[in-house]
Amino acid sequence: MTLLILGLLLWVVAHLFKRLAPELRGAMGEKGKGLAALGIMAGLILMILGYRMSGTHDLYALPPYLRHVNNTLMVIAVGLFALGHSKSRLRAKMRHPMLTSVVVWGVAHLLVNSDAASLVLFGGMTLWALAEMALINRAEPAPERYQGGSLAGDMRLVVISLVVFGAIAGVHIWLGYNPFPG
């Protein structure tokens, strides 16, 4: 669990660095971007290793139907994540689609995982995304809206989201975590 917590802290610090210490981050120039990227990547690796190594047990029981809710929320989370870089008309309607995706992802996983490592990982990532949104909104109260988007962009977003969800489900099955009730 130590690696998981260390990875989560590194992820959070690396992401929040430019929001919490903008002068210091700005003085670092391009090197600061590289350092942040390195911290984020190291945090991600530590979180994955720490989560996979944790031998925790379920802390409480969850009803089986929540797997359906999880899968539905995961399709939405993948769509929101893709929305941030899409040419969909929906992109102009939402300020933080990628961070909202992390919140939906975290909540979805908390609905089907009741072990301590999952509470740390998914709860921690959810709290980070909410904090990041609050800090961005405070620093930049009036964002520039995305201009553009098309029906074709909407369709691509749906198709790509479903394909990516399928790939994610496939990786979960390969790792031994079948997301589909059987």
N, C-alpha and C positions, 0 to 999 in steps of 0.2 A: 504494500500500500504506500510505502514511502516514495517509491519511484513515481507512482501515480500522482501523489500530492505535489511532489517536486515538479513534475511535468506540467501539471495544471497551473501552478504558481508561475513557472517560466512562461507559459503561454499567455497568461493574463498580464504579467509585467511587460512582456515584449509588445503585446497589442496596445496596452494602455500608456506606454512610454511617451508617445508623441502627444497624447491628450493631457497627461499629468505633468510633463516636463517639456513643454513646447520649445522653450528657449534652448535648453540643453540639446534636445533632439535636432533643432534647426542648426545649431552650431556644428553638429557632427556632419552635416551635408549628406552626400551619397553613402559615406561609410556608415552612417546611422541606419540607413535603409538595409544595408547588408547585415549589420549587427542585429537589427530587429528580425529580419528574415531568418537568420541563424538561430536566434532565440525561439522563434515560433516553431521552426523545424525540430529543434532539440526538444522543445516542450511536447510536441506532437509524438515524437518517438518515445519519450519517457512515459507519456500517458498510455500509449498503446502497450508498451512493455509492462508497465506497472499494472494495468488493468488485466492483461493476460496472465500475469504472475500471481495476482491476488487470489488467495484461496478462501475467500469469504463465503458464507452461507446466507440463505435467505433470512431476512429479519422479520418478515411478515408474509402472509399468504395473499396472492392476487387472484382474482377470478379469471378463468381462461378466456372469456369473451373479450378481455382487454387486448388480446393479440390482434383482433380485427380492428379495434380502434387504433392501435399502434400502426398497423399497416396503412390505414386510411390517412393518418396524420403524417406518415412517412412519405406518401405520394405527394401530399401538400408541401412538406418540408423540401423535398427535392425540387418541386416546381418553384417554390419561393427562392431557393438558392439559385436556380437557373435564371429566374426572372431578373436578377441583378445585372446580368450581361446580355439579356435577350433584346430582340427588336419587337417585343410584344407591346400592345397598347396598354396592357396592365402595368407596365413598368412606371408610367407616369403617375399611377394611383397610390404608390407605396414608397415611403421614404427609406426604409431599411429592410429590403426584402431578404438579404443574405443573413443579417443578424436575426430577423424574425424567424428565418428558417432554422437557425441554431436553437432558438427557444422552442419551436414546435418539435424539432428533433429531440431535444433534451426531455421535454414533457412526455413525448411518445415513448421514449425509452424508460422513463421512470414508471410508466404505466405497466411495463412488463418485466421489470427488473427490480427486485427488492433486496439485493445484497448491498453491503456497505460500499464496495468498490463502485457499483453503479450509482449509488446515491452521491458519492464524491464526484465521479466523472460527469454524469449527466446533470446533476444538480449544480455543480460548479460551472459547467459550460453555460447552462441556462442563466445563472446569475451574472456571469461575465458578459454575455450578450446583452442582457438588460442594462447593466452598468455602462457598457460601451454605447448603447443607444442614448442613454441619458446624457453622457458626456458629449457626444456628438451634437445632440439637440441643444445643449447649453452653449457649446462653442459656435455652432452654425445654425441659428434659429430659423433662417429662411433659405432653404436649399434651392438650387436651380432645378426646375422640373425637367424631366426627360421630354424632349420634343420628338415626336415620331411614333413609330410603331404601326403595325398593320395586322390585318386578319391573318395573313400568311405567317407573320411573326408569332401570333397567338397559337396557330396550329403547330408550328415548329416547337414552341415551348412545351406544348402538351405531349407531342410525340417524343421529344428528347427526354422529358421528365419521366415518362413511362419506361423508356428504354434504360435510363440510368437507374431508376428504381429496380427494374428487373436485374440489372447487373449487381447492384448492392445486395439484393436478396440472394442472388447466386453466390456471392462471396460469403454471406452469412451462412448459407447452407454448407458451403465448402469448409468453413471454419467450425461447423458443428452446431450452429445456432439457427435452426430452421424457423423462419418468421411466420410460416404458414401453419395454422392448426391442421392437424390431420387426424 
